[in-house]
Amino acid sequence: MVYPHIVTAADPLKSTIRLDELFAVLTEQGAGAAALVNSKLYGVLPFWDACKKAGIHGVLGLSVPVDFDGAALPVVLYAQNNTGYQMLLKLSSALSTRDVDAIPQKWLAAYQEGLVCVIPDHAEWVLTDRSEALGILSRLFGEGLFASIERPGGMVQETEQTFIEYCSSFGLKFMASHECRYVKPQDAFAYEVARSIGEGFKLSDPERRKPEHSMAFVPTQTQLSEWFSDHPEWLEQSRKLLMDCRVTIPLNRQLLPRFPVKEGSDKSDVIRELCLKGLEQRIGKLEPSYLDRLDYELGIISKMGYIDYFLIVSDFMAYARNRGILTGPGRGSSAGSLVAFAMRITDVDPLAHGLLFERFLNPERVTLPDIDIDFADHRRHEVVEYVAKKYGALQTAQIITFGTLSAKAVARDTARVFGFEAEELEKISKLIPSRPGITLRAALRESKALEDWIVGNETRERWFKTALKLEGLPRNSSIHAAGVILSPGPLVDYVPIEKGHDDIFITQWPMQELEAIGLLKMDFLGLRNLTILENMAHMLKRDRNLPIDYRSLPLDDKGTYSLLAKGDTAGIFQLESPGMRRALMLIKPSAFGDIVAVNALYRPGPMEFIPLYARRKHGEEAVAYIHPVLEPILSETYGVIVYQEQIMKIAADMAGFSLGEADLLRRAVSKKNRQILDEERQHFVGGATAKGYTAKESGDVYDLIVRFADYGFPKSHAVAYSMISYQLAYMKAHYPVQFYAALLSNSQGNNEKTAQFMREMKERRIPLAAPCIARSRYGFSSEERQVRIGLSAVKGVPGTAVKAILEARKEGPFQNLFNIAERISAVHFTRKALEPLIKAGALDVLGKDRAVLLASLDSAIKHAELVKPNEDPGLFDDMGSSFMKPKYTKADPMPDGLKLDFEKEALGFYLSTHPVEREKEQRNKAYTALNELPKKKDRERVEVLGLVEDVRRIRTKKGDAMAFATLQDETGVASVTLFPKEYAQYNEILDKDALLEIQGTAETRQGKTTIICKTIL
């Protein structure tokens, strides 16, 4: 029993076959062989792996169109041996990277070695005379050319006899085949829906190509035998052809790229020289401990064959530095390597921070090194392009990822294909939670409303059952956000590729499969916080001619620790959440190690040890160790095991483990497998008793390790990322103007963050200047002791218009509105671009009232259309167009109230004066500021004045109406709860933008303070 043509769901929306379901059926049928025949080489390794596990002979095929004088005719190519497999890699890659719809004959001629070619009995082969095409294939493949006959469901096709006669005239051998695109007959409809999703059609669309038949399921042995009962030799030919295909896919090789060095150079000498030079530059005269560690690491790197890898990473890091691209201090376990520090791959000195190399590269567990690098996110692509240029486009690729049909996506996609109306699609979106990992079944269990909406409606029931069938299938491919592959030779020798962006190819296989064959993946990650730091450094240099080197900031700065101890961490990487702020205020960091510890502890599980850490740090509780051997290892964290490296050191110091063995112990113990735990206990206790410890002491310490194995965090990663936290905190403490300008620029579009930073600026008395066409930059910028709003922060103004204004401004200041119109042309001078700028106050610098500018806008637009209709040099450019300049239109000055409303509309916030602030002055009454609410005692009476931002009305379980309102004043926002009694009384005045004076009590729950409304005046 063989299956010559299985299309799996790895070919997005061309099949619904999942491997687990498929192999359950193949095993049950006693299949001897199965061939994967997708339209690209997607899903090869998982299929191969599943075949091995099931004891089924795996065969690799590829379904491709071949170009015969403009006619694209389908063939199926099978790899007969490893050479054939290499040819499939090249053909699939060629078809996916070039702008062709079918394989030219010359490509097929160049890549036919080791391949068997099968002509399927598709209508295209018999609609017209294809003798020439058959003749070409006969000459190319000879004995390796076959014709396949399909009889789906036992149905003999009308063209079968013609096809047989036609192929017989060329002496072709026949085989039986059957295209499988879903597992069971009842899956035919779900497959049809999947295809329609992929092609963008509704089921009712007359343009939609319908499947030729509904029998593309996986047949049983009995069914196939019945369908071909008159030609059992065809079935035998299929079996023979598949069993003759013998391919082995080499796995777990070390396909490491090579770094170019001068001829005759020894790479061991090159890397050692680089390391010594780097260390001397970074730390001066080398202590013996550094030289010993360096030699030890270089020995392991050399033995494992990873020298080239380190040289490659060091090279592109040097490129980034030379180009002024900010790189991260390190991430993950690579920060534990002195070689990485010496080569400026990381900025973490592992000896100074007690980090272990074996946590990164374990000589007792050979795995590919994993150096992930963070770059300022807006410049990451420059480094990827450099690597592609240096090592060649054919050896560099980004990595494919497959998006799957998540619960909400599959529900909506299926509903669209069913022809559901827009309201129904909206309803589906509301009924299925957006929570990551939610499934349709879970959504149905959780939501009675969803169940009620489906049950009893035949169409919706069918829709839901179909969506369930398709949930989780691959939907589309995209590019991995960070991964880059470098290969030692042309990529197509190892992996199929396809077209990507910016002339960089993408692999057809995702990350796990690339790693399985031994290709090296490097992560080039874009980190927003590095962009923010880079932006701050640029501003400091520009404003105060003050260069800043983040790598040389003192790690003992009092101002920075004072800021952290107060929990003043809005905008600071990793330390922003309310819980993290509470932890910082509890611990009160006074040294860099405290930041590292709080970053490692602030996770579910170890979080419970934060109060203990704080009490011990402040001397409120004695530090206790279950054995004195632990003290030197755990004293830095006051007796709490926080880091994985501490577990490794305990095993090494107490039980005599090598650090490599200690890393294996750490990995094994964290898996919590009972058998492994018992084996490792014997190993640990045996080692410790041999060193003179008692069995009880050893057992107690082992139990401690087991308890903390899940909690342990890699210290190397915590140290590296804490450096970014520290750098941002340092900037906030010492250069707040540049700090807020960079943060506001980065938070554009996030109203909550913007409001938070602006409130903090107000508290620090840092002025926020209005946007200005003479002084503003694209984003927010620092300007002496104030922050200036960028032109791009004005809502509705196209980015192209902002760029045109900034470009024109380089030639000198703008004289008036009409001068702007002439200089940026009618292309950019439009009402859409200029009206919001006037309303935001960006043109106040021209000395005219905003009402006059708005009134004059139409004549300025006409002026632009006449003088400079497009961006080409204008007819009147040389004359300065002075003789035809229009005059401003007269208008009454804009009232302050309207001015404020326009600012709010154009910027999203009140800039001049907040209306609540003005109202408070007029009422001359003391109110509680909304940002002061968290400091109030629980149930303390408060009286506030604010504008209503939002009202959410709900019903209680008893059916009574109540509401939650969001209130805003000049200091911040707060939530107000109106229970049914108060709601009934005040519902009429709960309108958006209503100014309300509310009396009530402050109530704090789960760290959030709410006002419980009693009266509204």
C-alpha positions, 0 to 999 in steps of 0.5 A: 500500500503506497500513497504517491501524492500527498499534499499537506497543510504545510502548503498553505490553504492548498490542503487540510492534511495535518501530519498527526491525523494523516499518519494515524490513517497511514499506520492503520492502512499498513502503508509501505511508502508515502510521498510528499508532493507540495507545490514548494518544498514546505513541510519536508522535515516534519513529514520526513520525521513522521515517516521515520517514527511510523516506520513508513518509507518516505519519498520527496516529490514536487509538483511543478509547471513546466514551460513548453512554448508558453504553455505551463504543463504540470509534472510531478518530480520525485527524488530518486536519490540524494542527487535528485533531492539536491535537484529538487532544492534547486528547482523549487528555489529557482521557481520561487526566486525568479519572476517565472510562472513555470520552469523553463525547459533549459532549467529542467534539463540542467537539474534532471539528474536523479529525478523521476518525472511523472506526467499526471492525467490532467486535461491540459495534457490532452486538450491539444497536441502535446507531442513536442512536450512529451518528446522533450521529456522522453529525451530528458528522462528516458526510462525515468518518465512515467504517466499516472492515472487517477480515478478519484472515488473509482471514477474513470475520467472521460479523457483517460483513454485518450491520455493512455493512447497518447502516452503509450505512443511514446512508450511510457509506463503507467502507474496509479496515483491519487491526490490526497488533500484532506484526510476523510471524505467528510473533510471535502467541504472544509478543504473547499473553504480553505481554498476559497480563503486562500484565493479570496473568494466567497463560496457563492462567487461565480468566478471561484474555481470549484474542485474537480471532485470531492474525493481527494481524501486518503483512501484505504487499501480496499478502495484503491484496489477496487478503483484499479481492479482492472489494472493492478499492474499500475498499483504495482508500478506505483509501489515499485517507483516509490520504493526505488526512491532512496533519499537520506536528508543529512541532519545535525551537521555543522554547516557553519559559515567561514570568515574570510582571513588573509591567506596563510593566517591561522584563525586561532591566532587571529581570534586570540590577537583580537581578544587580547587587544580588545581586553586591553582596550576595555580593562587595561593590564590583564590579571592572570584570572582573565588570561586563564579564562580567555585561554579556557574559552578559546580552547572550547570555541576552537574545539567545537569549531566555532571560531568563524562564528565569533569572527563573523559576529565581531565583524558585523558588530564593528560595522554597526559601531563604525556606522554609529548604530547603537547595539545592545550590551548583550542578551541571553547566555552569550553575556557569560563569555569573556571572548564575546566581551573582548571582541565587543560582541557584548558589553558585559565583563563576565568576571566582574559579574560572576557569569559562567561560560558553560551556561553559554557553551557547554563542552559536555553538550555540543549545541550551536552557539546562540548569540542574539544581538540587539540593534536600534530598531530603525537601523537593524536592516542596515546590518542585515544588508551588510552581512548579505553583501559581505557573504553574498546573497546566495549564502545569506537568507532571512527565515520564513515563518508561517502565520496560522489560522488563530481562533478569531482569524479562522472564524472571520475568514470562514464567515467571509467565505460563507458570505456573512454580513459585516454586522455578523463579522463584527459580532464574531469579533466581539464574541471571540476573545482576543486573548493569545492562545484562545481556541474556538472550543474554549471560546464556546465553553466560556461564552454562553452568548456565542453558543446561543448565537450559533445553536439552532441556526443551520448556517452558523452551525456549519460555519463553526464546524468548518472553522473548527476543522481549519483552526491552527492550519498555516494561512500565509508565510512571512519573514521572521522578525530577527533570524538570519541564516549564513551558510558555508556554501550556496544556500540551495545546496542545503535548503530551498529558498524563495524571494524576500525583501531588499534582495535578501532571500528567505528560506522555505523552511522555518527556524527549527528545521534549519537548525535540525539540518545544522545551519547557523541562525543568528538573531538580529533583533530590533530593540526600540529602547536602543533607538530611544537611547540613540535619539537621546544621545543625538539630542545631547550632542546637538543641543549641548555639544555633549557626547555620551558613551553609554558603555562608560557610564559609572554604575554607582551613580547616586542620582540614578539609584535615588530615582529607582528607589522612588519608583520613578521609572515611567519610560525605563525599560523593564522597570515600568509596570506598577508591580515593578515600581512597588518592588523597586520602592521596597528593595530601594536599589543602591547597587547595580546588583539590585537592579539585576536581582529585581529584573530576575525576581520579577516573574511569576514564582520568584516574585514571592521572594522580593519582600524577603530580599528587601527585608534582608537587604535592609537588615530587617531579617537575618540572612540564613544559609542551610549550609555555610558552603552556600554563603559565598555563592548566595551572599550577593542575593541575601541567601535567595537562589535567584540565578541559574548560575548560582545553582551551577556554582553550588553543584561545582563547589559542593559536589565537585561537578565540572561546570559543564556537568552542573549546567546539565544538572540545571537543565535536567532538574528543571524538567521535574522528571521523577526518574531524572531527579532521583538519578541526579540526586545520587550523582549530587549526593555521591559527589558531595559525600566524596568531598566530605559532606554528610548525606543529610547536608548533601540531600538538603542542598539538593532539595534546595536546588530542585525547589529553585530550578524553575525560579532560576533566571540566567544571570547573564541575560539579567545583567545585560538587560539591566544595563539598558534599564540603568542607562535609561534611568541615568538619562532620566536622572541627569538629562530629563529634557532629552529623556522626555523628548525621545520618549514622547517621540517614540510614544506618538499615537499612544495617548496614555503614554503621552499623557503620562510623560507630559504629567511627569514633565509638568511635575518636573517643571519642564515646559512643553513648547507648541509645534512650530514650522520654524523650530520643530523637527519631525518628532519631539525634540529637546530645545534648551530647557524645554521639549518641542512638539514635532510637526508629525505629532499634529494629527492628520498631517501627512508625513510627506507634507512634514518632510516637504516643510522641513526640506524647504525650511533648510533654504531659510525661514518662511515669511508668511503663509503664501511663502510656505505655499510657494515653497512646498508646492500644491502637492503638499500645501493642502487643507488636510496638511495645513489646517491641523498645523494652524489649529495646533499653533504651528504657524503662530510664528508668522505673527498672525492670529490663527483665525486669520490664517484659517480664513486665508487658507483657501487663497493660499491653496489657490496661490500654490496651485498657480505658482507651483502646482507640482514639485518641478521648478515653477514658472515664477520661481526666479521672480520670487513671485512677489508681484502676485502675492495674495493678501491675508483675509481679515478675521476676528481674533480666535476666542480662547475657548475655541483655541483650546478646543482646536488644540485638543483636536489637532494634538490630542491634548490641551496645550495652552491651559487645561480647561479644568485648570482654568475652571478651578481658578474661576471657582477658587476652591480646593480640589483633590488632583486626580494624580494625588488619588493613590496617596489617599487612605482607603475610603477617604473622602475626596472632591474632584473636578474633571472632564468626562473622557468616557462612560461605560454603562453595564448591568449588575447581576440583578439587572440594575444599571450602573456605570464606570466613567473616566475623568480627566483633569490637568494632572491625570485621569481617574476611574469613577464608579457610579453604583445603581442608586447614584447612576439613576440620579446622575445618568442624565449628565454623564456625557462625554466632555461634561465638566463635573464636580464629584464628591465621593470616597477613594478606594484602592483595589489591586493597586488601582485607585477608584472614586466611588461617587456619592454626589455630583454637583 
